[in-house]
Amino acid sequence: MKIDLRSDTVTKPTKAMLEAMMQAKVGDDVFREDPTVNELESRIAKMFNKESALFFPSGTMANQTALKLLTNPGDQVICDKYAHICNYESGGASFNSGISCQLIDGHRGMFNADQVLNAINPDAYYYSKTSLVEIENTTNKGGGACWDFETILDIKNVCKQNRLGFHLDGARIWHALVAKNETTEQYGDAFDTISVCLSKGLGCPVGSLLVGDSEIMKQAIRIRKTFGGNMRQAGYLAAAGLYALDHNIARLSQDHLRAKEIGAALNNMGIIKSVEPIETNIVIFELHDVVDENEFTQKLAHKNIHIISMGSGKLRMVTHRDYTNNMHEYLMTELKKMV
Ligand SMILES: *Cc1c(COP(=O)(O)O)cnc(C)c1O
């Protein structure tokens, strides 16, 4: 039994999902003739109360397309210092859109409207033009933290008053919706564009979407093509997405519960210095300085428990669809032994 808690991207499609994929009606999506892709796009658009959605091969490409849509070369995007668009997209913001990131020193990947106001450049020709604010919900490097929706609305107002675009990296938005009992519609109303992932908590093999109103999304398909992201009979992948929307959202609360139980077990271990608050499916913790990080992860690996380091002494475990009850019981027993 291999227990893989490195990421929620390690899931494999279930039999039922594969069956849905096998049954998919497909066509050439470059001609916009794949009925299953079209169905997924219109379903996601409706869910978020937006006019348009586009299917992408990755969350990175969906985010990068949003940055390109909402900025011009030389502009600046305001985001948290932990932001995926700045840390984990291979410098794409500057490479693809010619923009720089104005980083906010937030708390667990989150910040407030005043911090945004302070980060906006004055309107003088020698500054770069601030044109976009980007946030992440849940925050990845911030440990799966969920934003307070009131804060999001305050930031939206700042964006409106200063004519800034507002993009949500919603790779794990499903987790926030379940944890906070929020709706897709309220998020759609708050943001210009939202990227969502099907291949994280929802258990699909591939796929992300970008949603927005038609005026903004008009150029999205051209940008996707420029990035090399057009696909042909992608309906097989879209079918997995449709299946996941029907079957794999409500169950996320189970991942959250298990993550909290893991956190409590870690908190009882003498060798562990601290565990960050757990709201969703990500557990980030630190070992005491005297404990060797490599030795600790090796010891777990010998028990066939796999986790990753986030750097600067932080370790991460992520619960997901393929982390079963048996695995959970085994992990809890092994952690207790390690005290
Ligand atoms: C995983 C992730 C993405 C997208 O990653 P891909 O591997 O390109 O699909 C974007 N933002 C956040 C916060 C993520 O965790």
The ligand as an ORCA input file, in Angstrom:
! r2SCAN-3c Opt
* xyz 0 1
  C      -1.766     23.454     -9.250
  C      -2.018     24.884     -9.254
  C      -2.155     25.612    -10.457
  C      -2.075     24.980    -11.827
  O      -1.123     24.035    -11.983
  P      -1.021     23.093    -13.273
  O      -0.101     22.045    -12.817
  O      -0.480     23.948    -14.373
  O      -2.387     22.594    -13.628
  C      -2.417     26.943    -10.372
  N      -2.545     27.561     -9.194
  C      -2.442     26.914     -8.016
  C      -2.627     27.654     -6.743
  C      -2.163     25.558     -8.012
  O      -2.043     24.929     -6.832
*
